[in-house]
Amino acid sequence: MKLAQGAEAIIERTERGVKKTRIQKAYRHPDLDATLRKSRTKREAKVLARLEDITPRILSQNEFEIELEYVDAPLVKDALTEENAKELGRAIGVVVKQMHEKGVVHHDLTTSNMFATNPITLIDFGLAQFSDSLEDRAVDLHVLKHALAAKHPDLAVWESFIAGHKPEAALLERLVAVEKRGRYKNKG
């Protein structure tokens, strides 16, 4: 059963779990397309393996597919309420810090890519990279901050996230620098 489709992959429920299949792009040369899909699938599987305590477990993998265990929990975007915003915000902060400490940046941190489990389960590492860069981690936080402001403007999640994450001063300084850039400035 098809659960979702994005620009890069189809997500389907299987008998054992959930399968993510990278879809062929007709506009790319077939050899280039196959190379890109293989390398992205392989990289995502490596990221998931490194973060096995905060991501769904890999059940199987081939050139273009990764099958993961099914997570029977709501997405954070659907679970966030005024009553649990502080608790979930802290929990997200703890998990994002763990991810960054393991040398991974997500590049698409939103409440749509997290399950409300204990601890929070992170998903969709299609854009993720291995990086210890302060800049990359600051951009990750910036993306999350703006996703929270856009999707959950009435909830004080960001402040609780910071309390759970406990970012070092250098990371907060870099976040301020990222936010000052023209590309990321709030235009509204």
Secondary structure, 3 states (H helix, E strand, C coil): CEEEECCCEEEEECCCEEEEEECCCCCCCHHHHHHHHHHHHHHHHHHHHHCCCCCCCEEEECCCEEEEECCCCCEHHHHCCCCCHHHHHHHHHHHHHHHHHCCEECCCCCHHHEECCCCCEECCCCCCEECCCHHHHHHHHHHHHHHHHHHCCCCCHHHHHHHHHCCCHHHHHHHHHHHHCCCCCCCC
